[in-house]
Amino acid sequence: MTMKRVVLAGTCVVVAVLGWVFAVSQWETASRIATVASALAGVAAVGIGIWAALPNTSSSGIVVRATGAAKTAGAGNAVSGYHGNRPRGPVTVERTGDADAAGEGNAISGYSEK
């Protein structure tokens, strides 16, 4: 189950429970519960809004910066940057060095997927 579905299911459960509590409570008690639930929901909404505005700092991406030169002779690979499988997150490659392959080798400066 995805996180979006978990959040949606949890929200539905909370709404159903609060609806039941309001239905079986006396009017004064239901009013107090509604006031507290509204205040908590407002604070949570502000926190989620701030969380959503923050830059993505996920560690599931690849970041390569300021690499040196890479050289190979023969059938090898010269990689100055990133060469591999595409990760789930973003790939950032900046200021990679020179890549030089002599003979039958491959040179990659920057980003390349396998």
ChimeraX attribute file (.defattr): number of C-alpha atoms within 10 A of each C-alpha:
attribute: neighborCount
match mode: 1-to-1
recipient: residues
	/A:1	5
	/A:2	6
	/A:3	8
	/A:4	9
	/A:5	10
	/A:6	11
	/A:7	11
	/A:8	10
	/A:9	12
	/A:10	12
	/A:11	12
	/A:12	12
	/A:13	12
	/A:14	11
	/A:15	12
	/A:16	12
	/A:17	12
	/A:18	15
	/A:19	13
	/A:20	11
	/A:21	15
	/A:22	16
	/A:23	11
	/A:24	10
	/A:25	12
	/A:26	10
	/A:27	11
	/A:28	9
	/A:29	13
	/A:30	17
	/A:31	13
	/A:32	11
	/A:33	16
	/A:34	16
	/A:35	12
	/A:36	12
	/A:37	12
	/A:38	12
	/A:39	12
	/A:40	11
	/A:41	12
	/A:42	12
	/A:43	11
	/A:44	12
	/A:45	12
	/A:46	11
	/A:47	12
	/A:48	11
	/A:49	11
	/A:50	10
	/A:51	11
	/A:52	10
	/A:53	9
	/A:54	8
	/A:55	7
	/A:56	10
	/A:57	7
	/A:58	9
	/A:59	9
	/A:60	11
	/A:61	13
	/A:62	15
	/A:63	13
	/A:64	16
	/A:65	15
	/A:66	12
	/A:67	18
	/A:68	14
	/A:69	15
	/A:70	19
	/A:71	18
	/A:72	18
	/A:73	14
	/A:74	11
	/A:75	12
	/A:76	15
	/A:77	20
	/A:78	22
	/A:79	26
	/A:80	26
	/A:81	26
	/A:82	22
	/A:83	16
	/A:84	9
	/A:85	9
	/A:86	14
	/A:87	11
	/A:88	9
	/A:89	12
	/A:90	14
	/A:91	14
	/A:92	14
	/A:93	18
	/A:94	13
	/A:95	14
	/A:96	21
	/A:97	18
	/A:98	18
	/A:99	20
	/A:100	19
	/A:101	19
	/A:102	15
	/A:103	10
	/A:104	12
	/A:105	15
	/A:106	18
	/A:107	19
	/A:108	21
	/A:109	22
	/A:110	21
	/A:111	17
	/A:112	13
	/A:113	9
	/A:114	6
